[in-house]
Amino acid sequence: MLVLIGIANSAIFLYDRPYGHRQHIVEDGLLDRLVATVTVSAVDARAYPLFALLFGYGIVQMISRSAARGVPEARTRSVLRRRSTALIGFGLVHAVLFFPGDILGIYGVVGFMLLVFTGWTDRALLRFAAWWLVAACAVQGLVYALPHDGEGRGYFWSFERESLAEALPLRFVEWLMTPAGLLPVLTAAILGVVAARHRILEEPARHRRLLRRTAAVLVPVGLLGGLPSALIVGQFIQVDSAGLVVAFSLLHSLSGVAGAVGYLALFALVSSRLAASPSGIAGALTALGRRSLSGYLFSSVVFMVVLAPSTFGLGAVFGSAGAFALAVATWLVSVVVAWRLDKARRPGPADALLRRISYKAG
């Protein structure tokens, strides 16, 4: 999950070149074009819904575990409200200092909404999720299909500012605008709530047939649904019809949530096999999963330092392949650091702070 988010985010830091479809830079090299095509098809609008699925799943887990320990429901909801408020605060700081495409703020808002939805039946949740998905993807599809002159960014203007005095206020505005392109994550979070009620990730063996069918169908749907937009970004096809661009953009958004569900099913199958034969790799990945907030923020710090114009400015030099390599390398470092922290029985710093805020007395 974190490496996919890193790959998606790193591409946004590239600047000082013309911009094409979905605000990706227009590239010349074949390798960069191929990497951009794969990224748009397999990662863009797929990584954040995957994160949201696990976020919704985790909310139900927290409520269930608290109930099993005899914690009053009012106390649990108070903890979750503080946690959601803290996520919004984390998101604000993260956006202004490092990455205005932050997702933590909207997850904080979603957390408040899920406290209402947890009282709904599965049928009501799935009905609402379906309607919301269509409306949200229509908005997201239009946002990413907006026409532009190709020279400057249509949004995320702060990435072109060398002066921090100019960039910081822009990042705050961009953070407030970001939810318009991320609305489908609510549907994904609701699906996570339903999945958690049936303990699909805790008991993958019992749900193996469902997981296999879901992965077999929805992973290809996600990849193929993102392919038209990906081919436009990679400059392998040219589409002059504005209506067709909007249709491809809508397809990309809808298939993104489907692909995220397919990825989650695939990861559940893989993780259940790893759990059957424990290895050092599985332990390291688990360690990072327990420190996911710190890992997410760490990647933004690295990208800002390496790529932003106000620091080393390599976002003006790297292409999609370079950004991809940086994202993977950053993720590998975070896996090693998380593994070392786990060996020392130390939490991730951001995760520890979030927990301290959430569970404080009051």
C-alpha positions in Angstrom: 0.0 0.0 0.0 2.7 2.5 1.0 4.9 1.9 -2.0 1.9 2.4 -4.3 1.1 5.7 -2.6 4.7 6.7 -2.8 4.8 6.0 -6.6 1.6 8.0 -7.1 2.8 11.0 -5.0 6.3 11.2 -6.4 5.1 11.9 -9.9 3.3 15.0 -8.7 6.6 16.5 -7.6 7.9 16.6 -11.2 7.8 20.1 -12.7 9.4 22.6 -15.1 8.0 20.9 -18.2 4.7 21.0 -20.1 1.8 19.1 -18.5 -0.5 16.7 -20.3 -3.5 14.5 -19.4 -4.1 14.1 -15.6 -1.4 16.7 -15.0 1.4 14.3 -15.7 4.5 15.9 -17.4 4.9 15.4 -21.1 7.9 13.2 -21.6 10.2 12.3 -24.5 12.1 9.2 -23.4 10.5 5.8 -24.1 11.3 4.4 -20.6 9.7 7.4 -18.9 6.6 7.1 -21.1 6.3 3.4 -20.3 6.7 4.0 -16.6 4.1 6.8 -16.7 1.7 4.5 -18.6 2.1 1.7 -16.0 1.8 4.2 -13.1 -1.5 5.7 -14.4 -3.0 2.3 -15.2 -2.0 0.4 -12.1 -1.5 3.1 -9.4 -3.2 6.4 -10.0 -6.7 6.5 -8.3 -6.0 3.0 -7.0 -3.6 3.5 -4.2 -5.7 5.9 -2.1 -8.9 3.8 -2.3 -6.8 0.9 -1.1 -5.7 2.9 1.8 -9.3 3.9 2.5 -10.4 0.3 2.4 -8.0 -0.5 5.2 -8.9 2.7 7.1 -12.6 1.7 7.2 -11.7 -1.9 8.1 -9.5 -0.6 11.0 -12.4 1.5 12.4 -14.5 -1.6 12.8 -11.6 -3.5 14.3 -11.0 -0.8 16.9 -14.7 -0.8 17.9 -14.9 -4.6 18.0 -11.7 -5.0 20.1 -12.8 -2.3 22.5 -16.1 -4.0 23.0 -14.4 -7.3 23.6 -12.4 -5.7 26.3 -15.5 -4.3 27.9 -14.8 -0.7 27.0 -18.0 1.4 26.9 -19.1 2.3 23.4 -19.2 6.0 24.4 -15.5 5.8 25.4 -14.5 4.1 22.1 -16.4 6.7 20.0 -14.7 9.5 22.0 -11.3 7.9 21.1 -12.2 7.7 17.5 -13.4 11.3 17.3 -10.1 12.5 18.8 -8.2 10.3 16.4 -10.2 11.8 13.4 -9.5 15.3 14.7 -5.8 14.5 15.1 -5.7 13.1 11.5 -7.1 16.4 10.2 -4.4 18.3 12.2 -1.7 15.9 10.9 -3.0 16.5 7.4 -2.8 20.3 7.7 0.8 20.3 8.9 1.8 17.6 6.3 0.1 19.5 3.5 1.6 22.9 4.3 5.1 21.7 5.0 5.5 18.8 2.7 2.7 17.6 0.4 -0.5 19.5 -0.4 -2.0 16.4 -2.0 -2.3 15.0 1.6 -4.9 12.3 2.3 -4.9 12.4 6.1 -7.2 15.4 6.4 -10.0 13.8 4.3 -9.5 10.5 6.2 -10.1 12.4 9.4 -13.4 13.7 7.9 -14.3 10.2 6.7 -13.6 8.9 10.2 -16.3 11.1 11.6 -18.7 9.9 8.9 -17.9 6.3 9.5 -19.0 6.7 13.2 -22.5 7.4 11.8 -22.3 4.6 9.2 -21.3 1.9 11.6 -24.9 1.8 12.8 -26.3 1.1 9.3 -27.0 -2.4 7.9 -24.7 -3.9 5.2 -27.5 -3.4 2.6 -27.9 0.3 3.4 -24.2 0.8 3.4 -23.7 -0.9 0.1 -26.6 1.1 -1.5 -25.2 4.4 -0.3 -21.6 3.4 -1.4 -22.9 2.7 -4.9 -24.7 6.0 -5.3 -21.8 7.9 -3.8 -19.3 6.1 -6.1 -21.1 7.2 -9.2 -21.4 10.8 -8.1 -17.9 11.1 -6.7 -16.3 9.5 -9.8 -18.2 11.9 -12.0 -16.7 14.8 -10.1 -13.2 13.2 -10.0 -13.4 12.4 -13.7 -14.3 16.0 -14.6 -11.5 17.4 -12.4 -8.8 15.3 -14.1 -10.3 15.9 -17.5 -10.3 19.7 -17.3 -8.7 21.4 -20.3 -5.4 23.2 -19.9 -2.9 25.0 -22.0 -0.2 22.3 -21.5 2.4 24.7 -20.2 1.5 25.3 -16.5 -0.2 23.2 -13.9 -4.0 23.2 -13.7 -3.6 22.7 -9.9 -0.8 22.1 -7.4 0.8 25.3 -8.4 3.1 25.3 -5.4 5.3 22.7 -7.0 6.5 25.4 -9.4 7.4 27.9 -6.8 11.0 28.2 -5.7 10.2 30.6 -2.8 8.7 29.0 0.3 7.0 32.3 1.1 5.0 31.8 -2.1 4.6 28.0 -1.8 3.3 27.7 1.8 0.0 29.6 1.4 -0.6 27.9 -1.9 -0.2 24.5 -0.3 -2.9 25.3 2.2 -5.3 26.3 -0.6 -4.4 23.2 -2.5 -5.0 21.0 0.5 -8.5 22.4 0.7 -9.0 21.6 -3.0 -7.6 18.1 -2.8 -10.8 16.3 -1.6 -12.5 17.2 -5.0 -10.2 14.7 -6.6 -10.5 12.1 -3.8 -14.2 11.8 -3.2 -14.4 8.1 -4.1 -12.4 7.2 -1.0 -15.6 7.3 1.0 -17.0 4.5 -0.9 -13.8 2.5 -0.4 -13.9 3.1 3.3 -17.5 2.0 3.5 -16.6 -1.2 1.7 -13.9 -1.7 4.3 -16.5 -1.4 7.0 -18.6 -4.2 5.4 -15.6 -6.4 4.9 -14.5 -6.0 8.5 -17.9 -7.0 9.8 -17.3 -10.4 8.0 -13.7 -10.6 9.2 -12.5 -11.2 5.7 -8.9 -10.2 6.3 -8.6 -11.8 9.7 -10.0 -15.1 8.3 -8.8 -15.3 4.7 -8.8 -19.1 4.6 -12.6 -19.1 5.3 -13.1 -16.5 2.5 -10.5 -17.8 0.0 -13.0 -18.5 -2.8 -14.4 -14.9 -2.5 -10.9 -13.4 -2.4 -9.7 -15.4 -5.4 -12.7 -14.4 -7.5 -12.5 -10.8 -6.4 -8.8 -10.6 -7.3 -9.3 -12.4 -10.6 -12.0 -10.1 -11.7 -11.3 -6.7 -10.2 -7.5 -6.5 -10.6 -7.9 -6.8 -14.4 -10.9 -4.4 -14.3 -8.7 -1.8 -12.5 -5.8 -2.2 -15.0 -7.9 -2.2 -18.1 -10.1 0.6 -16.9 -7.1 2.8 -16.3 -5.4 1.9 -19.6 -7.0 4.5 -21.9 -6.0 7.4 -19.7 -2.6 5.8 -19.3 -2.0 5.5 -23.0 -2.9 9.2 -23.4 -0.4 10.1 -20.6 2.3 7.9 -22.2 1.6 9.5 -25.6 0.9 6.2 -27.2 -2.5 7.4 -28.4 -3.9 10.9 -29.0 -7.5 11.8 -28.3 -8.9 15.1 -29.6 -12.5 14.6 -28.5 -13.2 16.3 -25.2 -16.1 14.0 -24.6 -14.0 11.0 -25.0 -11.3 12.3 -22.6 -14.0 12.9 -20.0 -15.4 9.4 -20.6 -11.9 7.9 -20.2 -11.3 9.9 -17.0 -14.6 8.7 -15.5 -13.7 5.1 -16.4 -10.4 5.6 -14.8 -12.0 6.8 -11.5 -14.7 4.1 -11.4 -12.2 1.3 -12.2 -9.8 2.7 -9.6 -12.1 1.7 -6.7 -12.7 -1.7 -8.3 -9.0 -2.2 -8.7 -8.3 -1.2 -5.1 -10.8 -3.9 -3.9 -9.1 -6.4 -6.2 -5.6 -5.4 -4.8 -6.9 -5.8 -1.3 -8.2 -9.3 -2.1 -4.9 -10.2 -3.8 -2.8 -8.9 -0.9 -5.0 -10.8 1.6 -4.2 -14.1 -0.3 -0.5 -13.3 -0.5 -0.3 -12.4 3.2 -2.2 -15.5 4.3 0.4 -17.6 2.4 3.3 -15.6 4.0 1.7 -16.1 7.4 1.7 -19.9 6.8 5.5 -19.8 6.2 6.8 -16.8 8.2 9.9 -15.1 6.8 12.0 -12.0 7.5 10.4 -10.2 4.6 6.9 -10.8 6.1 8.1 -9.5 9.5 9.6 -6.4 8.0 6.4 -5.6 6.0 4.3 -6.1 9.1 6.6 -3.8 11.0 6.1 -1.1 8.5 2.3 -1.7 8.5 2.3 -1.1 12.2 4.0 2.2 11.5 2.2 3.2 8.4 1.5 6.8 9.3 5.2 7.4 10.0 6.1 5.6 6.7 3.7 7.8 4.7 5.0 11.0 6.2 8.6 9.9 5.7 8.1 9.5 2.0 6.7 13.0 1.7 9.8 14.4 3.6 12.1 12.6 1.2 10.2 13.7 -1.9 10.1 17.3 -0.7 13.9 17.4 0.1 15.0 15.7 -3.2 12.4 16.9 -5.7 11.0 20.3 -4.7 12.3 23.5 -6.3 12.9 25.1 -2.9 15.4 22.3 -1.9 17.5 20.1 -4.3 15.1 20.7 -7.2 15.5 17.3 -8.9 11.9 17.3 -9.8 12.9 19.4 -12.8 15.4 16.8 -13.8 13.8 13.4 -13.0 11.3 11.8 -15.4 8.7 9.3 -14.4 11.3 6.5 -14.2 13.5 8.4 -11.9 10.5 9.4 -9.6 9.4 5.8 -9.6 12.9 4.6 -8.6 13.0 7.2 -5.8 9.6 6.1 -4.5 10.6 2.5 -4.4 14.0 3.2 -2.8 12.3 5.4 -0.2 9.9 2.6 0.6 12.7 0.1 1.0 14.5 2.4 3.4 11.3 2.8 5.4 10.9 -1.0 5.5 14.4 -1.4 7.0 13.9 1.4 9.5 10.5 0.0 10.6 12.1 -3.4 11.0 14.8 -2.0 13.2 12.3 -0.1 15.3 10.3 -3.3 15.7 13.3 -5.2 16.9 13.9 -2.4 19.4 10.2 -2.5 20.3 9.8 1.2 19.5 6.7 2.6 17.6 6.9 5.0 14.7 7.0 8.5 16.0 4.0 9.8 14.2 1.9 6.7 15.0 2.9 7.0 18.7 1.8 10.7 18.7 -1.5 9.8 17.1 -2.1 7.1 19.6 -1.2 9.4 22.5 -3.6 12.1 21.3 -6.4 9.5 20.6 -6.2 7.7 24.0 -5.5 10.6 26.3 -7.7 10.8 29.4 -10.8 12.9 29.1 
